[in-house]
């Protein structure tokens, strides 16, 4: 949802769309919560995935909402999120193969 809903927007358009901003921030909370709950052995097998940073972002968005820096959120969407999606796709594919 994050990529598809922000792909064609400028930072200004994103920032002005309160509903979209809230949806993206909620998605980051969900992603961070999931990252926090990933078993330590999986985290160790995939150290290139920024588990701690995802959890930290979740904590800032959830507990320090009025301190959220939208420039950081935007840069995360643009530059950090696409490689993360690719890394998580590899993790899922490898783990599905192991289960077969």
C-alpha positions in Angstrom: 0.0 0.0 0.0 2.7 2.5 0.9 4.5 2.3 -2.5 1.4 2.1 -4.6 -0.3 5.1 -2.9 2.7 7.3 -2.9 4.5 6.4 -6.1 3.2 9.3 -8.2 3.1 12.0 -5.5 5.5 14.8 -4.6 6.5 15.3 -1.0 4.1 18.3 -0.8 1.2 16.3 -2.2 1.9 13.5 0.3 2.2 15.9 3.2 -1.0 17.6 2.4 -3.0 14.4 2.2 -3.9 13.8 5.9 -5.7 10.6 5.3 -2.8 9.1 3.3 -0.2 10.3 5.8 -2.2 8.6 8.6 -2.6 5.4 6.6 1.2 5.3 5.8 2.1 5.9 9.4 -0.3 3.2 10.5 1.4 0.8 8.0 4.8 1.7 9.5 3.4 0.9 12.9 2.2 -2.5 11.7 5.5 -3.2 9.9 7.5 -2.2 13.0 5.3 -4.3 15.3 5.8 -7.3 13.0 9.6 -6.7 13.0 9.7 -6.6 16.8 8.0 -10.0 16.9 10.3 -11.8 14.4 12.3 -14.6 16.1 15.9 -13.7 16.9 17.2 -16.6 14.9 15.4 -15.3 11.8 16.8 -11.8 12.5 20.3 -13.3 12.7 19.9 -15.2 9.4 18.9 -11.9 7.7 21.1 -9.2 9.2 20.7 -7.0 6.1 17.1 -6.4 7.1 16.9 -3.4 9.5 14.8 -5.1 12.2 15.8 -2.7 14.9 15.2 0.4 12.8 11.7 -0.8 11.8 10.9 -1.3 15.5 12.3 2.1 16.4 10.3 3.8 13.7 7.2 2.1 15.0 7.9 3.4 18.5 8.4 7.0 17.3 5.2 7.0 15.2 3.2 5.3 17.9 4.4 7.1 21.0 5.9 10.4 19.8 3.4 11.2 17.0 3.9 15.0 17.2 7.6 14.6 16.8 7.3 12.6 13.5 9.5 14.3 10.9 7.7 13.9 7.6 10.9 14.5 5.6 12.3 11.3 7.3 9.1 9.4 6.5 9.2 10.6 2.9 12.8 9.6 2.5 12.1 6.3 4.1 9.3 5.7 1.6 11.4 6.7 -1.4 14.8 5.3 -0.6 14.6 2.6 2.2 11.3 1.0 1.6 11.8 -0.5 -1.9 15.0 -2.4 -1.0 13.3 -3.6 2.2 10.3 -5.0 0.3 12.8 -6.9 -1.9 14.7 -8.2 1.1 11.5 -9.4 2.8 10.4 -11.1 -0.5 13.6 -13.1 -0.5 13.1 -14.0 3.2 9.6 -15.2 2.5 10.6 -17.1 -0.6 13.4 -18.9 1.2 11.2 -19.8 4.1 8.4 -21.1 1.9 11.0 -23.3 0.1 12.2 -24.7 3.5 8.6 -25.5 4.5 7.9 -27.5 1.4 
